[in-house]
Amino acid sequence: MSIPPNPPEWVKSSYSGNGGGNCLEFSPSVAVITGRVPVRDSKLSESPILTFGAPQWSSFLTFAKDQS
């Protein structure tokens, strides 16, 4: 399955700021349609898109929240 190169909506991580650093964004609208969560570097919109299954993405979010 391929992810469209320009998904209709990208959502920036709430931890992303204007000061640079490690920031990412994901496309929930594509995730709803495909069951896969596309993720990219928010600073480089033309960067490669990684995709994760919804259960794996959920596990990652749980882990990240537990680290804060």
Secondary structure, 3 states (H helix, E strand, C coil): CCCCCCCCCCEECCCCECCECCCEEECHHHHHHHCEEEEEECCCCCCCCEEEEHHHHHHHHHHHHHHC
